[in-house]
Amino acid sequence: MERTVCELFAGVGGFRLGLEAAGDWKTTWFSQWEPGRSKQWAHDCYTSHFGDVDEFTGIDIAEVDKSVIPDHNLLVGGFPCQDYSVARPLPGSTGIEGKKGVLWWQIVDTLRTKQAPFALFENVDRLLRSPSSQRGRDFGIMLACLDDLGYYAQWRVVNAADYGAGQRRRRIFIFASRKDTTYSRNLAYSPEEVITQTGFFGRAFPAELAGAIREGTWGKNTISQVSDEFKFDFPNSGFMREGKIYCAPTTSVSIPARTLGELLEKDVEERYFLGDSLESWRYLKGAKRVERTSKTGHKYTFSEGAISFPDPLDRPARTLLTSESSVNRSSHVVKDPQTGRLRLITPVEAERIQGFPDNWTNTGMPHKFRYFCMGNALVVPMVTRMGQVLNDIFAAE
């Protein structure tokens, strides 16, 4: 099978970089559009490295007729975590109407129209637990949609630092295979084997069971009924086949991670150093117990523990966020090895933490937006690990 891929919600090209590092993958189309921005910096960064395809790659994916998307055998995308509940069908219609603005339904539309044999998606790990009022519903909707479209699905929550990366970033990856593929037909049925050995993630990210196999299903419920009624306590690993869920908690079979210290630049510009006035930083990073009053007049105590200040250089970095480098609790502050002074990480260091080449985002976008793009990105070497498994799967089709 030809290694062709379509990349939705492409950002600055993390999926593409990771797959191309794994082998000869051809991207037939991509989509990247940031709502509310007159200048599409991420799209411009992507095209500066890879070139453009057509006039539809930089507009709202909801406005794109999915039939114009070129054929592909793998659909990928890192999509936002939102409320995935569904609205009722319109009067006189039969289909489910996804809530406006929720990008999962654009994935469903693309799969329904293009029928890619395989798909690979990324999201934040809280997807398995959302919403708090009906835990597991959102992920259940996704599995039900994939089942309805004729796919099996596997998932794994991966901490990138467990598999060699220089960042403790936990994300869920979802792999879907059409039921009529050779891969799906030959997949070993033993849940333990699929989760830990023979399955997609068992091969890409070795793990061991940390609890018993659990089973579940949404029965004969429609997707709208799943939205209204389904609850399930999803652990970090599992798969779905013919509407049945098999899952279990797993622990990683870890390999050594890179440390933050290994990723730092030398001769860093003065503008990244904090100076001598550090009280605001000490407050933000420190433990707190603050009495507050809600809008309804209820008094409560807000508390949070201290985090390392500065960040340790002998461990992987914490998770990068889109607010990185601003004055807030989550920004990394390091003790510069050359000068001994405290400073923020640089955009290049943010790129290294995510596994991108140096200066990947230095394409004319504002300085702060370089951090924003990295906070939204995925860890490129994790995609490369999965790409190597995909190479074998595609060779057997």
N, C-alpha and C positions, 0 to 999 in steps of 0.2 A: 504494500500500500504506500502511495506517495505521501511524504511527510509535509502536508500542507496545513497551514494554521491560520485561523482568524482570531484577532486579539481585540476583545471589547474592553472598554474602560482602560485603555492602554497606558495611561500616565506617560512616563518618559521611557517606556519600553523594557521594563524589567522582565516580563515573560519572554519577550523576543530575545533579549540578551542571554537569558538562561538557557533557552532552547537551542540557540545557535552555538552556544558553548558545548552543548551535548552532541551536536551532529549537524547534518545537512537538512535544516528545516527551512521551508519557504513560506513566508507570510503573504497570503493572497489579499488580505484586507485588514484594516484596523479602524478603531473608532476611539477618539479622545475629545471630549468636550467638557469644559468646566462651566457649570451654570453661573450666571450672574457676573461673568467677566467679559469685558469688551476685548481684551487681548488674551488669546489662548496660548499662554506661555508653554504649557506642557506639550501641546500639540506641535508647537513650533520646534521644541527641543527634539521631539520624536522624529519629525520630518528632516531636521538638520542632520541627523545621523543615518536615517534609513530611507529618506525620500518619501513622497506622497503617492497616493494611489488614484484618488478621484476627488470630486468636489464634496463628497458626503462624509469624509473621514473626520472633519472638524466641526460637525454640527450635532445637535441633540439627536442621539440614537433613536429616540422615540419618533422623530420625524423622518427616519430613513425607512423606505420600503425594503423589507428584508429580502425580497426576491432579487434586488440589484446587487446584493453581496455576492462576491465570487464564491464558487464552490470551495470547500475545504474539508479536511478529514479530522481536524481537531479544532474545537472552539475553546478559547481560554479567556479568562477575565477575573480581575479582582474588583468585586462590586461592593458598594457601601452596605453597611448593616443598617437596615431600616425596619419599620413595622410592615411585615409581609402579609397581614390579614387581607382578606379579599372582600370586595363589595359584592352585593347581590347582582345576579344577571339583570340586564335591562329588560323592561317589559317587551315580550315578544321575541327575545333572543334566547340563546341556549348556553352560551359560553360564560365562563367566569370573567369578571372584569377586575383586573388588578387595580389597586389604589393608584391614583395618579402620582407620577413621579418616582415610583418604586422600580428600581432598575432590574430587579429579578424578572419582571414580566417581559422585559426586552430580551433577556436571555431565553426565556421560554418561547417567545416569538421567533427568535433566530433558530433555535433548535427545531421547532415545528416546521419552519419554512425550508431550512437547508439540510436537515437530517444528518448532521455530522455524525460519523460513527463513534467519535470519542469527544469528551469534554473535560476540562480541568479548571476549577474555580478556586478562588481564595477569598477569605473573609476573616473578620475578627472572631476569636474563640467564643465570645459571649453569645454568638449566634445560636449555639446549642442550648442556651438557657433562656432565650428571649421568647416572649416578653415575661417580665417577672410575675405578672398576674396569671399566666398560663404557660408555664415553662415547657419548652420543647415545641411549642406550636409552630413557630416560624420555620424551624428546620424540618418539621413534619410536613409542612406545606410544600417545601422544596422537594423532599423525597416523593411526595404524592404526585407532584407535577412531573418529575422525571419518570416515575413509574407509568403515568398516564401517557407520556410521550414514547414509551417503549425502551426505557433504559434501566440498567442496574446502576447502583451507586455505591461508592466506598468513601469513607472519610477518615481523617486523622488530624488531631490537633498536634502541631509540631512546634517545639521550641527550637529555634534555629541554632542556639548555642549548643544544643545536644548533638548536633551533627556538623560541628566544625566552624560555624560562623562566629563572628565577633560581636554578637548581639543576642540578648535574652528576649527574643521576640516570639510570642506565641500567636500562631494563626491556624485557622482550620483550612485544610485543603479538601476538596470534593472532586472525586474522579468518577465520571459517568461513562459507561460503555453501552452502546446499543445492543439489544438482546440478540440480534442476528449476527453479531460479529463472532469470529473464531475465538477471540479472547473470552467473550462472555460464555460461549458454549463450553469452553474447556476449563473454566474456572472451578477449582476444587470446591466442593460443597461444604466441607467441614468448616464451621465458623472459626474455630481456633486457627486452622491452617490459613484461611483467607486473611484473617486479621494480622497474624504474626509472621507468616512465611510466604505463601503463594500469591496473596493479593497484591494489588498495586503498591499500597503503602508498606506492606510487609517487606517488599523488596527494596523500596526507595529509602525507608526509614526503619531499620531493624528495631523490634520492640518485643517485650515479653508481657504476657498476661499478668495483670495485677488484681484480678478478681474474676468472678464467674461470668460465663456467657449469659447474656440476657436476651430475651426475644420480645418482640412487640409487633403490632400491626395497626393500621387504621381501618381494617376490615373492608367493608363495601361502601364506606362513606365517600361522598363526593368531596372535591377539594374545598368547596364552601363549608361542608360539614366538618372537615378537618380544621378549618379556620375557626369554627365556632366551638368545637368540642375536644379536639385532640390535645393531650398532655403526655409527655414522656420525659423521663430523666435520662437524657443522652450522655453516655460517658465519652471519653476522648477518641475512641476508635470503634469502627463498625462498618457494616455494609447492609444494603437493602437489595433484595432479590424477589421479584414477583410480589411486591407489596408487603413482604415480611422483613422485619428489622432484626438483625443479629449484631450484638455489640458487647463491648467489655472495656473496662479500664486497662490501659497498658502503661508500662514504663519503658523509657527509651533505653536502647543499648547504645550508650553515648560514645562519641569519639571526641578527642581533645578539641577544645574551642580556641579561637584566637582571642587575645586579650585586647582591651581598649588601648593599652600602652603600645602594642605592636602597630596600631593603626594611626598613631599621631604623626603629624607633619613636623618638620624642623623649620626653624627660622620663621616663626609665625608673625604676621603683621601685628602692630601695636593695637590696632582697633579691636582685637579680640580679647584683650586683657581687661580685667575688671577694675583695676585701680585699687586704691586703699580703702574706699568707702564700701564696706561689705555688710553693713548691718541689715539692709533689706534682704540680701541673699541668705544670711544666717537665719533670719526670721522665716523666710519661705521654706528653707530646707529643714528647719527645726521642728520638734514636737510642739503641738498646740492643744490647748483646751480653752475654747472661746465660748462665752455665753451669747446666744443669739435669740432673736425673736422672729417667729414666722409672720407671714402676712396676716394670718388669722389671730395673731396675738399670743400664740403658744411659745413659751420659752423652752429652749433646749440647749444642750452643750455640744458644740462641734469640736471634734477631736481628730487628730491625725498624728501618726508617729513620725519620728525623724528619718530622713534619708541621708545617705552619705554625702558629705560636703568636705572636700571635693570627691568626685567619683573615683573609686579605686581603679588603678591602672593595671592591676594583675588579674582582673576578671573581665569577661565580656561586657560590653556596654549595656545599659538599660535600653528599653524599647524607645526608639526614636518616635517623636510625635511631630505633628505639623507645626506646633508652636516652638520647636527647637530654636534656641539662640535668643528668644525673648526673655525678659525678666520674669520668670515664673519657676515654680517648684520643680517642674519636669525637665527643664533644660539641663543638659550636661555641663558641669563645670569641672575642669581638670587642672591639676598642678603641672604646669609646663615643665617637662624634664630638663630643658636647657636653662631656663631662668629661675625655676622654683616659684614663679608667680602664678596666680589663679587666672584662668581664662575660659572663654567659651570654646566649644569645638568649632572648627572651620567647615565651610561647605564641602571641601574635599574630604575631610574626616567623616562627615555625615555620609558621603558617597561610599567611602571605604567600609563603613559600618554596615551598609546595605549591600555591599558586594558589587558596586558599580565601578567602572573605570574612573580614575581621577579626572575632575573637571567635566564630567558628563553633562552636568546641567549648566555649565558656563557657556550658554548659547545666547546671551543677551537678556535673559530674564532678570528681574530685580533680585538683589542679593538675598532678601528674606524669603523669596519664593523658591529659591534653591533648597532651603531647608524644608519648606512646605512640601515640595515634590518628593523629597526623600522620606518625610514622615508618612506620606501616602503610598510609598513604594513597597514592594515585597523584597525579600532577601534573595538576590539573584542566584547564589549557589544552591539554594533549596530547589529552585526550578531546574537547574542543571542535573541534580540528582534524580529528579522525576523524569527529566528528558531522556536520561540514559535508559530508564526502564521503558519509556515509550518507544525508544528505538527498537528494542526487542519485540515489543507488542506489534508494532507496525510491520516489522520484517516477517512476522508469522501470519499476517493477514493475506 
